[in-house]
Amino acid sequence: MSVTVEKTVRELALENPAATRVFEKLGIDYCCGGNRSLEQACRAANLALDQVLDSLEMAEQTTRATQKIHDWQREPLSDLVAHINGTHHKYTREEIARLGPLLEKVCSVHGKNHPELLHIRASFVGLAQELTMHMMKEEMVLFPHIIRMEEAVIQNEPILPPPFGSVQNPVSMMEHEHDSAGAALRAMRQAGGGYTAPPDACISYQTLYKALAEFEADLHQHIHLENNILFPRAIAMEQAQ
């Protein structure tokens, strides 16, 4: 990967999936705000550009030396959909089920002294409801259509027109909902002071903040795979017919 400051954060994330871990650690938005250049993103996050460049190069070298990363820009869309469903959708559902009761527990004990927890809980409840419906729409409508479309292309058959017209229509809706989820994540992180537990935080409180940070990181990767890879590839496939 040739890291240049002119490339967008999205381009760098696509060229080297390991870059997403660097961006996550440094607080650089690569899923919904990936259209900014690396230089602009570093300026916005108040980060030294040279430090970020070094981190990206190191991440790439480590990845090459230790493991094979899926090139989702080239592997079948059906495999990518299976990965999103089996990894990110599964994780999201499991964590929603775990974090809801944990938030209630921590709020009941610490909510009086830390009202920010109540704001986090309200945002999380709304986000959880939105994500549950969002994933259901993807799994029942959009993803099956993308898989059928790819099968038709492989078999050199015409793509049957879907009831929603173009694949761009549900994609636009999903991207809008991704933006909404991103806003909720930012509100939760801001309310939690970057998920830094206060001195009086019990183990459950500390566990909650760690889990919320991990939930945020996974959702960023989840949205990246859809917004930046799956959706553009599906739209291009439809337009090529």
C-alpha positions as a Markdown table, in Angstrom:
| # | Residue | x | y | z |
|---|---|---|---|---|
| 1 | Met | 0.0 | 0.0 | 0.0 |
| 2 | Ser | 1.3 | 3.4 | -0.9 |
| 3 | Val | 0.2 | 5.8 | 1.9 |
| 4 | Thr | -0.1 | 9.3 | 0.6 |
| 5 | Val | -1.7 | 12.3 | 2.4 |
| 6 | Glu | -3.9 | 13.0 | -0.6 |
| 7 | Lys | -5.7 | 9.7 | -0.4 |
| 8 | Thr | -9.0 | 9.6 | 1.4 |
| 9 | Val | -9.4 | 7.7 | 4.6 |
| 10 | Arg | -11.9 | 5.4 | 2.8 |
| 11 | Glu | -9.3 | 4.6 | 0.0 |
| 12 | Leu | -6.7 | 3.7 | 2.6 |
| 13 | Ala | -9.1 | 1.5 | 4.5 |
| 14 | Leu | -10.0 | -0.3 | 1.3 |
| 15 | Glu | -6.4 | -0.8 | 0.2 |
| 16 | Asn | -5.3 | -2.1 | 3.6 |
| 17 | Pro | -8.0 | -3.5 | 6.0 |
| 18 | Ala | -5.5 | -3.4 | 8.8 |
| 19 | Ala | -5.7 | 0.4 | 8.5 |
| 20 | Thr | -9.1 | 0.3 | 10.1 |
| 21 | Arg | -7.6 | -0.8 | 13.4 |
| 22 | Val | -5.3 | 2.2 | 13.3 |
| 23 | Phe | -8.1 | 4.6 | 12.5 |
| 24 | Glu | -10.2 | 3.1 | 15.3 |
| 25 | Lys | -7.5 | 3.5 | 17.9 |
| 26 | Leu | -6.8 | 7.1 | 16.9 |
| 27 | Gly | -10.4 | 8.1 | 16.6 |
| 28 | Ile | -10.4 | 8.7 | 12.8 |
| 29 | Asp | -13.9 | 8.1 | 11.2 |
| 30 | Tyr | -13.4 | 5.8 | 8.3 |
| 31 | Cys | -16.9 | 4.5 | 7.7 |
| 32 | Cys | -19.3 | 7.5 | 7.5 |
| 33 | Gly | -16.7 | 10.2 | 7.3 |
| 34 | Gly | -14.3 | 8.4 | 5.0 |
| 35 | Asn | -14.3 | 10.9 | 2.1 |
| 36 | Arg | -11.8 | 13.2 | 3.8 |
| 37 | Ser | -8.2 | 13.0 | 2.9 |
| 38 | Leu | -5.8 | 11.6 | 5.5 |
| 39 | Glu | -4.3 | 15.0 | 6.0 |
| 40 | Gln | -7.8 | 16.5 | 6.7 |
| 41 | Ala | -8.7 | 13.7 | 9.0 |
| 42 | Cys | -5.5 | 14.1 | 11.0 |
| 43 | Arg | -6.1 | 17.8 | 11.3 |
| 44 | Ala | -9.7 | 17.3 | 12.4 |
| 45 | Ala | -8.6 | 14.8 | 15.1 |
| 46 | Asn | -5.6 | 16.9 | 16.1 |
| 47 | Leu | -3.1 | 14.2 | 15.3 |
| 48 | Ala | 0.4 | 14.4 | 13.9 |
| 49 | Leu | 0.4 | 13.3 | 10.3 |
| 50 | Asp | 3.8 | 11.6 | 10.5 |
| 51 | Gln | 2.7 | 9.6 | 13.5 |
| 52 | Val | -0.4 | 8.3 | 11.7 |
| 53 | Leu | 1.6 | 7.5 | 8.6 |
| 54 | Asp | 4.1 | 5.5 | 10.6 |
| 55 | Ser | 1.3 | 3.6 | 12.4 |
| 56 | Leu | -0.3 | 2.7 | 9.0 |
| 57 | Glu | 2.9 | 1.4 | 7.6 |
| 58 | Met | 3.6 | -0.6 | 10.7 |
| 59 | Ala | 0.0 | -2.1 | 10.6 |
| 60 | Glu | 0.5 | -3.1 | 7.0 |
| 61 | Gln | 3.8 | -4.8 | 7.6 |
| 62 | Thr | 2.5 | -6.6 | 10.7 |
| 63 | Thr | -0.5 | -7.9 | 8.7 |
| 64 | Arg | 1.6 | -9.2 | 5.8 |
| 65 | Ala | 3.8 | -11.0 | 8.3 |
| 66 | Thr | 1.2 | -12.6 | 10.5 |
| 67 | Gln | -2.0 | -13.3 | 8.6 |
| 68 | Lys | -4.0 | -13.4 | 5.4 |
| 69 | Ile | -6.7 | -10.8 | 5.3 |
| 70 | His | -9.8 | -11.2 | 3.1 |
| 71 | Asp | -9.8 | -9.0 | 0.0 |
| 72 | Trp | -13.5 | -8.2 | 0.1 |
| 73 | Gln | -13.2 | -6.1 | -3.0 |
| 74 | Arg | -12.6 | -9.3 | -5.1 |
| 75 | Glu | -14.1 | -12.2 | -3.2 |
| 76 | Pro | -17.7 | -13.2 | -4.0 |
| 77 | Leu | -20.4 | -10.9 | -2.7 |
| 78 | Ser | -22.2 | -13.9 | -1.3 |
| 79 | Asp | -19.1 | -14.6 | 0.9 |
| 80 | Leu | -19.0 | -11.0 | 2.1 |
| 81 | Val | -22.7 | -11.1 | 3.0 |
| 82 | Ala | -22.1 | -14.4 | 4.9 |
| 83 | His | -19.3 | -12.7 | 6.7 |
| 84 | Ile | -21.3 | -9.7 | 7.7 |
| 85 | Asn | -24.2 | -11.8 | 8.8 |
| 86 | Gly | -22.2 | -14.4 | 10.7 |
| 87 | Thr | -19.7 | -12.0 | 12.3 |
| 88 | His | -21.1 | -8.5 | 12.6 |
| 89 | His | -24.9 | -9.0 | 12.7 |
| 90 | Lys | -24.4 | -11.9 | 15.1 |
| 91 | Tyr | -22.1 | -9.9 | 17.4 |
| 92 | Thr | -24.4 | -6.9 | 17.3 |
| 93 | Arg | -27.4 | -8.9 | 18.4 |
| 94 | Glu | -25.5 | -10.7 | 21.2 |
| 95 | Glu | -24.1 | -7.4 | 22.5 |
| 96 | Ile | -27.4 | -5.7 | 22.4 |
| 97 | Ala | -28.8 | -8.5 | 24.6 |
| 98 | Arg | -25.8 | -8.2 | 27.0 |
| 99 | Leu | -25.4 | -4.5 | 27.2 |
| 100 | Gly | -29.1 | -3.6 | 27.8 |
| 101 | Pro | -29.2 | -5.3 | 31.2 |
| 102 | Leu | -25.7 | -4.2 | 32.1 |
| 103 | Leu | -26.6 | -0.6 | 31.4 |
| 104 | Glu | -29.7 | -1.0 | 33.6 |
| 105 | Lys | -27.6 | -2.4 | 36.4 |
| 106 | Val | -25.0 | 0.3 | 36.3 |
| 107 | Cys | -27.5 | 3.1 | 36.0 |
| 108 | Ser | -29.4 | 1.8 | 39.0 |
| 109 | Val | -26.3 | 2.0 | 41.1 |
| 110 | His | -24.4 | 5.0 | 39.7 |
| 111 | Gly | -27.0 | 7.0 | 37.7 |
| 112 | Lys | -27.6 | 9.4 | 40.6 |
| 113 | Asn | -24.0 | 10.5 | 40.8 |
| 114 | His | -23.3 | 10.1 | 37.1 |
| 115 | Pro | -26.3 | 11.4 | 35.1 |
| 116 | Glu | -24.3 | 10.9 | 31.9 |
| 117 | Leu | -25.1 | 7.2 | 32.2 |
| 118 | Leu | -28.8 | 7.9 | 31.7 |
| 119 | His | -28.0 | 9.8 | 28.5 |
| 120 | Ile | -25.9 | 6.8 | 27.3 |
| 121 | Arg | -28.7 | 4.4 | 28.2 |
| 122 | Ala | -31.3 | 6.5 | 26.3 |
| 123 | Ser | -29.1 | 6.7 | 23.2 |
| 124 | Phe | -28.3 | 3.0 | 23.4 |
| 125 | Val | -32.0 | 1.9 | 23.6 |
| 126 | Gly | -32.8 | 3.9 | 20.5 |
| 127 | Leu | -29.7 | 2.6 | 18.7 |
| 128 | Ala | -30.5 | -1.0 | 19.6 |
| 129 | Gln | -34.1 | -0.7 | 18.3 |
| 130 | Glu | -32.9 | 0.9 | 15.1 |
| 131 | Leu | -30.1 | -1.6 | 14.5 |
| 132 | Thr | -32.5 | -4.6 | 15.1 |
| 133 | Met | -34.9 | -3.4 | 12.4 |
| 134 | His | -32.0 | -2.3 | 10.1 |
| 135 | Met | -30.4 | -5.8 | 10.2 |
| 136 | Met | -33.7 | -7.5 | 9.6 |
| 137 | Lys | -34.3 | -5.4 | 6.5 |
| 138 | Glu | -30.9 | -6.2 | 5.2 |
| 139 | Glu | -31.2 | -9.9 | 5.8 |
| 140 | Met | -34.7 | -10.3 | 4.5 |
| 141 | Val | -34.6 | -7.9 | 1.5 |
| 142 | Leu | -31.4 | -6.3 | 0.4 |
| 143 | Phe | -28.8 | -9.1 | 1.0 |
| 144 | Pro | -30.9 | -11.9 | -0.7 |
| 145 | His | -31.4 | -9.6 | -3.7 |
| 146 | Ile | -27.6 | -8.9 | -3.9 |
| 147 | Ile | -26.9 | -12.7 | -3.8 |
| 148 | Arg | -29.6 | -13.4 | -6.5 |
| 149 | Met | -28.1 | -10.7 | -8.6 |
| 150 | Glu | -24.6 | -12.1 | -8.4 |
| 151 | Glu | -25.9 | -15.6 | -9.2 |
| 152 | Ala | -27.6 | -14.3 | -12.3 |
| 153 | Val | -24.4 | -12.5 | -13.4 |
| 154 | Ile | -22.3 | -15.7 | -12.8 |
| 155 | Gln | -24.8 | -17.8 | -14.9 |
| 156 | Asn | -24.9 | -15.1 | -17.6 |
| 157 | Glu | -28.6 | -14.6 | -17.0 |
| 158 | Pro | -30.6 | -11.3 | -16.9 |
| 159 | Ile | -31.1 | -9.8 | -13.4 |
| 160 | Leu | -34.7 | -10.0 | -12.5 |
| 161 | Pro | -36.0 | -6.5 | -11.5 |
| 162 | Pro | -36.6 | -6.2 | -7.8 |
| 163 | Pro | -39.9 | -4.7 | -6.4 |
| 164 | Phe | -37.9 | -1.7 | -5.1 |
| 165 | Gly | -36.6 | -0.7 | -8.6 |
| 166 | Ser | -32.9 | -0.2 | -8.4 |
| 167 | Val | -30.6 | -1.7 | -5.7 |
| 168 | Gln | -29.6 | 2.0 | -5.1 |
| 169 | Asn | -32.9 | 2.6 | -3.4 |
| 170 | Pro | -32.5 | 0.3 | -0.4 |
| 171 | Val | -28.8 | 1.1 | -0.3 |
| 172 | Ser | -29.6 | 4.8 | 0.1 |
| 173 | Met | -31.9 | 3.9 | 3.0 |
| 174 | Met | -29.4 | 1.7 | 4.7 |
| 175 | Glu | -26.7 | 4.4 | 4.3 |
| 176 | His | -29.0 | 7.0 | 5.9 |
| 177 | Glu | -29.6 | 4.6 | 8.8 |
| 178 | His | -25.8 | 4.0 | 9.1 |
| 179 | Asp | -25.4 | 7.8 | 9.4 |
| 180 | Ser | -28.0 | 7.8 | 12.2 |
| 181 | Ala | -26.2 | 5.0 | 14.0 |
| 182 | Gly | -22.9 | 6.8 | 13.7 |
| 183 | Ala | -24.4 | 9.9 | 15.3 |
| 184 | Ala | -25.7 | 7.8 | 18.2 |
| 185 | Leu | -22.3 | 6.3 | 18.7 |
| 186 | Arg | -20.7 | 9.7 | 18.8 |
| 187 | Ala | -23.3 | 11.0 | 21.3 |
| 188 | Met | -22.7 | 8.0 | 23.6 |
| 189 | Arg | -18.9 | 8.3 | 23.5 |
| 190 | Gln | -19.1 | 12.1 | 24.1 |
| 191 | Ala | -21.5 | 11.5 | 27.1 |
| 192 | Gly | -19.1 | 8.9 | 28.5 |
| 193 | Gly | -16.1 | 11.2 | 28.2 |
| 194 | Gly | -14.4 | 8.9 | 25.7 |
| 195 | Tyr | -15.4 | 5.9 | 27.8 |
| 196 | Thr | -13.0 | 6.7 | 30.5 |
| 197 | Ala | -14.4 | 5.3 | 33.7 |
| 198 | Pro | -14.5 | 7.7 | 36.7 |
| 199 | Pro | -12.5 | 6.9 | 39.9 |
| 200 | Asp | -15.6 | 5.6 | 41.7 |
| 201 | Ala | -16.5 | 3.1 | 38.9 |
| 202 | Cys | -17.2 | -0.4 | 40.0 |
| 203 | Ile | -16.2 | -3.5 | 38.0 |
| 204 | Ser | -19.6 | -3.5 | 36.2 |
| 205 | Tyr | -19.2 | 0.2 | 35.3 |
| 206 | Gln | -15.7 | -0.4 | 33.9 |
| 207 | Thr | -16.9 | -3.5 | 32.1 |
| 208 | Leu | -19.8 | -1.5 | 30.6 |
| 209 | Tyr | -17.5 | 1.2 | 29.2 |
| 210 | Lys | -15.0 | -1.3 | 27.8 |
| 211 | Ala | -17.9 | -3.2 | 26.1 |
| 212 | Leu | -19.4 | 0.0 | 24.7 |
| 213 | Ala | -16.1 | 0.9 | 23.1 |
| 214 | Glu | -15.8 | -2.5 | 21.6 |
| 215 | Phe | -19.4 | -2.4 | 20.3 |
| 216 | Glu | -18.6 | 1.0 | 18.7 |
| 217 | Ala | -15.4 | -0.4 | 17.0 |
| 218 | Asp | -17.2 | -3.4 | 15.6 |
| 219 | Leu | -20.1 | -1.3 | 14.3 |
| 220 | His | -17.6 | 1.0 | 12.6 |
| 221 | Gln | -16.0 | -2.1 | 10.8 |
| 222 | His | -19.5 | -3.4 | 10.0 |
| 223 | Ile | -20.6 | -0.1 | 8.4 |
| 224 | His | -17.3 | 0.2 | 6.5 |
| 225 | Leu | -17.8 | -3.2 | 4.9 |
| 226 | Glu | -21.3 | -2.3 | 3.8 |
| 227 | Asn | -20.9 | 1.4 | 2.8 |
| 228 | Asn | -17.5 | 1.2 | 1.2 |
| 229 | Ile | -17.4 | -2.3 | -0.3 |
| 230 | Leu | -20.7 | -4.3 | -0.5 |
| 231 | Phe | -23.0 | -1.5 | -1.6 |
| 232 | Pro | -20.7 | 0.1 | -4.2 |
| 233 | Arg | -19.9 | -3.4 | -5.7 |
| 234 | Ala | -23.7 | -4.3 | -5.8 |
| 235 | Ile | -24.5 | -1.0 | -7.5 |
| 236 | Ala | -21.7 | -1.4 | -10.1 |
| 237 | Met | -22.9 | -5.0 | -10.8 |
| 238 | Glu | -26.4 | -3.8 | -11.5 |
| 239 | Gln | -25.2 | -0.9 | -13.7 |
| 240 | Ala | -23.0 | -3.2 | -15.7 |
| 241 | Gln | -26.1 | -5.2 | -16.9 |
